[in-house]
Amino acid sequence: MNSLLSVGDGNDVLNFSANSYVDGPVQKSGDDAWEFPTGDGDVFAPISISTPNAVNNNFRAEYLRDDPDNAGYNTTAIDTSLDHVSQVEYWTLDQVGGTADVEVTLSFENVRSGGVNSPGDLRICRWNNSYWEDQGNGATSVSTIVSNGPITQFSPFTLGSVNSNNPLDGSLVSGCETPDSLHTTKLTPTSARLHWSAVAAIDAYQIRGRNVNGFTWVYLLHPAATNARDVFGLTNNQTYVWQIRTFCNGGADTSLWSMIDTFSTNCYAPDSNWTDPVSSLGSRLNWSKVTGAIGYRIIGQRIGSGGWKTLQVGGGNTLHKDVFGLLPGTAYHWAVRAVCDTLNAVSDPTELDTFVTSSSSRLADNWNEWKVWPNPAREKINLAFSQPSEHEIVISSQGGQEIARLLPGETQYIVRTGNWPAGVYFIKVGEVVERLVIW
């Protein structure tokens, strides 16, 4: 199961096991001692409470096979009696009704729990909003540990150890490497691309993700050959979390789950916008491509005029708009939004870009004595002059750092840009400066 299961007073859940459990939260009301049949993915890990003192008590539990650090529960902030706490699993146990104090029992298993070799040294630990607090070891069996007396505050709980026994980190049991460097690109209102570091000598990856406010994990099996995955069917303006792990040794072993990556779906604005070329009566408005856009919407005005004009641009691959009928020697500014679907979902606007038209057509002609292409570029740029360049060509970063300097005297130049960081650069030839975008 993957959704909230509620069980009333006097009722029970029968026949739960490693093959049948609740992957998600379980809620129990009443005055029954009870074992919550919780699990996560392919892992069964129950948690139990002793008998509450009244039928109005209500507890909700969920098991998460994950490093507590990923949820903000610092595993290095621990009680002085503890040596360390688990880095592979924890439970949430919330008292959502009533005031009963109950003993808490956690299950453990050597492989599942990341290495248990001395059960007597285990402790139940509770996060008290500052550190993991030792709740003692009232008794252990081959697979359970009970708190040393009733507990008065709840959620979250995990296993800890009073010495270096019981690694609780997977170091004794997992031969699979966990992927790292998780990040998400190509965000649209309904899709995203997930990336992670490649891991060698594995059988497959397993990805899980969910809405940050949801209970349900969606699991995806991914082949070992690639380290990126496109996911679809997402909801606009929602935040999602995801993790990944590996299978190895013929599927007999799994790594720990990775750190969590978080992303939000939306219609995003272009990363940059600029104006080039500019003449006395017109200009070209340019912007970077937005994944998933079906068009763009430009707003602009003559500075000080008080009125804004709107221009619609169809097609997500159209990345410029030529505008004419401008006034010579006049300042304008403009911004652009991405349009992401037929229901008219639009992004926020970019920052305003400002340009000034030339005061005469002669200046516009001088502006076009040389040109650069492609722009935006990635691997290389070409510069062409109508006659041999009389000036050095200086290319600088947006922060003013000189990146390249080319000697005068040629009509054609090729500059390799494949190892340049993405961003905005400026090409200066004499007194003329042109903007260059590397993506």
URUR-V882078 format. One record per residue. N is the residue number from 0. D_CENTER is the distance of its C-alpha to the mean C-alpha in Angstrom with 2 decimals. Layout:
BEGIN
n | d_center
N | D_CENTER
N | D_CENTER
END
This chain:
BEGIN
n | d_center
0 | 25.99
1 | 22.58
2 | 23.66
3 | 25.60
4 | 29.05
5 | 31.69
6 | 35.00
7 | 38.00
8 | 40.74
9 | 42.95
10 | 40.72
11 | 38.98
12 | 36.68
13 | 38.74
14 | 38.17
15 | 34.60
16 | 33.82
17 | 31.38
18 | 31.79
19 | 31.49
20 | 29.26
21 | 26.71
22 | 23.02
23 | 22.01
24 | 23.94
25 | 27.75
26 | 30.05
27 | 33.71
28 | 36.42
29 | 39.93
30 | 41.87
31 | 41.19
32 | 40.01
33 | 37.13
34 | 34.76
35 | 31.37
36 | 30.55
37 | 26.84
38 | 24.58
39 | 21.11
40 | 20.72
41 | 23.89
42 | 24.77
43 | 27.46
44 | 27.60
45 | 29.88
46 | 30.48
47 | 33.84
48 | 35.66
49 | 39.38
50 | 41.57
51 | 40.67
52 | 43.71
53 | 43.58
54 | 42.49
55 | 40.36
56 | 37.74
57 | 34.36
58 | 31.59
59 | 28.13
60 | 26.46
61 | 23.36
62 | 22.53
63 | 19.11
64 | 19.14
65 | 16.54
66 | 16.85
67 | 17.69
68 | 16.05
69 | 12.58
70 | 13.96
71 | 15.64
72 | 18.97
73 | 20.06
74 | 21.96
75 | 24.06
76 | 25.45
77 | 28.24
78 | 31.80
79 | 34.59
80 | 35.95
81 | 32.84
82 | 32.00
83 | 28.42
84 | 26.29
85 | 24.21
86 | 20.90
87 | 20.53
88 | 21.24
89 | 22.08
90 | 23.48
91 | 23.37
92 | 26.93
93 | 27.56
94 | 31.03
95 | 30.76
96 | 34.54
97 | 37.59
98 | 38.21
99 | 39.19
100 | 38.62
101 | 37.92
102 | 37.64
103 | 34.33
104 | 34.31
105 | 31.36
106 | 31.57
107 | 30.85
108 | 31.30
109 | 31.37
110 | 28.82
111 | 26.50
112 | 26.65
113 | 26.01
114 | 29.67
115 | 32.48
116 | 35.84
117 | 37.59
118 | 37.11
119 | 39.60
120 | 37.31
121 | 34.37
122 | 33.62
123 | 31.80
124 | 29.38
125 | 28.06
126 | 25.43
127 | 27.48
128 | 24.78
129 | 25.77
130 | 26.30
131 | 27.01
132 | 30.59
133 | 33.10
134 | 34.47
135 | 36.89
136 | 38.12
137 | 40.82
138 | 41.24
139 | 39.55
140 | 40.28
141 | 39.19
142 | 35.82
143 | 35.56
144 | 35.79
145 | 36.97
146 | 36.58
147 | 39.68
148 | 40.77
149 | 39.26
150 | 35.98
151 | 35.92
152 | 32.24
153 | 29.33
154 | 25.66
155 | 23.87
156 | 26.00
157 | 25.74
158 | 28.23
159 | 29.50
160 | 32.36
161 | 35.16
162 | 35.51
163 | 33.96
164 | 34.78
165 | 32.15
166 | 29.18
167 | 26.66
168 | 24.01
169 | 24.72
170 | 26.73
171 | 29.86
172 | 28.61
173 | 25.78
174 | 26.53
175 | 23.18
176 | 20.65
177 | 17.06
178 | 14.46
179 | 12.33
180 | 10.44
181 | 7.28
182 | 5.33
183 | 5.24
184 | 8.52
185 | 11.46
186 | 10.16
187 | 13.27
188 | 14.56
189 | 14.69
190 | 12.66
191 | 9.77
192 | 9.98
193 | 8.24
194 | 9.51
195 | 10.90
196 | 14.17
197 | 17.26
198 | 19.51
199 | 23.23
200 | 25.83
201 | 23.87
202 | 24.70
203 | 21.38
204 | 17.73
205 | 16.64
206 | 13.23
207 | 12.77
208 | 10.59
209 | 11.72
210 | 11.79
211 | 11.07
212 | 14.81
213 | 16.09
214 | 17.97
215 | 17.64
216 | 15.56
217 | 15.84
218 | 16.63
219 | 16.76
220 | 18.98
221 | 18.21
222 | 20.95
223 | 21.13
224 | 21.99
225 | 18.66
226 | 15.18
227 | 13.23
228 | 13.18
229 | 13.37
230 | 12.92
231 | 15.13
232 | 16.72
233 | 13.92
234 | 15.21
235 | 15.07
236 | 13.96
237 | 12.03
238 | 8.85
239 | 7.50
240 | 6.53
241 | 7.40
242 | 9.53
243 | 12.22
244 | 15.80
245 | 18.92
246 | 22.43
247 | 25.37
248 | 29.16
249 | 29.81
250 | 27.25
251 | 29.09
252 | 26.39
253 | 22.66
254 | 20.34
255 | 18.50
256 | 15.05
257 | 12.38
258 | 10.31
259 | 7.54
260 | 3.79
261 | 3.00
262 | 3.74
263 | 7.51
264 | 10.24
265 | 13.09
266 | 15.83
267 | 14.97
268 | 17.89
269 | 19.04
270 | 17.97
271 | 21.67
272 | 25.11
273 | 28.55
274 | 32.21
275 | 34.33
276 | 37.20
277 | 39.10
278 | 42.78
279 | 45.27
280 | 44.80
281 | 41.34
282 | 37.92
283 | 34.92
284 | 31.58
285 | 28.61
286 | 24.83
287 | 21.88
288 | 20.69
289 | 17.94
290 | 16.52
291 | 17.96
292 | 20.47
293 | 24.00
294 | 25.64
295 | 25.64
296 | 27.55
297 | 29.23
298 | 30.86
299 | 33.36
300 | 36.59
301 | 39.40
302 | 38.75
303 | 41.09
304 | 41.99
305 | 40.19
306 | 39.28
307 | 36.04
308 | 36.16
309 | 33.57
310 | 33.27
311 | 31.54
312 | 30.33
313 | 29.98
314 | 27.86
315 | 24.30
316 | 25.76
317 | 28.22
318 | 27.05
319 | 30.16
320 | 32.91
321 | 36.44
322 | 38.12
323 | 41.85
324 | 44.52
325 | 43.26
326 | 45.72
327 | 46.63
328 | 45.68
329 | 43.29
330 | 39.82
331 | 37.09
332 | 33.41
333 | 30.80
334 | 27.18
335 | 25.39
336 | 23.03
337 | 21.37
338 | 22.74
339 | 20.41
340 | 22.67
341 | 26.31
342 | 25.85
343 | 25.44
344 | 21.83
345 | 21.54
346 | 19.15
347 | 20.11
348 | 22.58
349 | 22.11
350 | 24.06
351 | 27.78
352 | 29.36
353 | 33.05
354 | 35.82
355 | 39.63
356 | 41.86
357 | 44.69
358 | 48.03
359 | 49.90
360 | 49.55
361 | 50.90
362 | 47.86
363 | 45.65
364 | 47.68
365 | 47.24
366 | 43.46
367 | 43.57
368 | 45.69
369 | 42.63
370 | 39.30
371 | 36.00
372 | 34.01
373 | 31.43
374 | 29.51
375 | 26.50
376 | 26.83
377 | 25.04
378 | 27.58
379 | 30.72
380 | 32.63
381 | 36.31
382 | 38.64
383 | 42.00
384 | 44.99
385 | 48.06
386 | 50.13
387 | 49.49
388 | 47.21
389 | 49.25
390 | 46.40
391 | 43.88
392 | 40.36
393 | 37.79
394 | 34.02
395 | 31.98
396 | 28.37
397 | 27.36
398 | 28.06
399 | 31.56
400 | 31.36
401 | 33.69
402 | 32.02
403 | 35.06
404 | 38.72
405 | 40.89
406 | 44.70
407 | 46.73
408 | 49.20
409 | 47.16
410 | 46.35
411 | 43.32
412 | 40.37
413 | 37.34
414 | 34.50
415 | 31.86
416 | 28.42
417 | 26.19
418 | 25.31
419 | 24.80
420 | 21.44
421 | 20.15
422 | 21.61
423 | 24.91
424 | 28.24
425 | 31.87
426 | 34.89
427 | 38.19
428 | 41.56
429 | 44.39
430 | 43.57
431 | 41.23
432 | 37.45
433 | 34.99
434 | 31.22
435 | 29.19
436 | 25.52
437 | 23.92
438 | 20.70
END
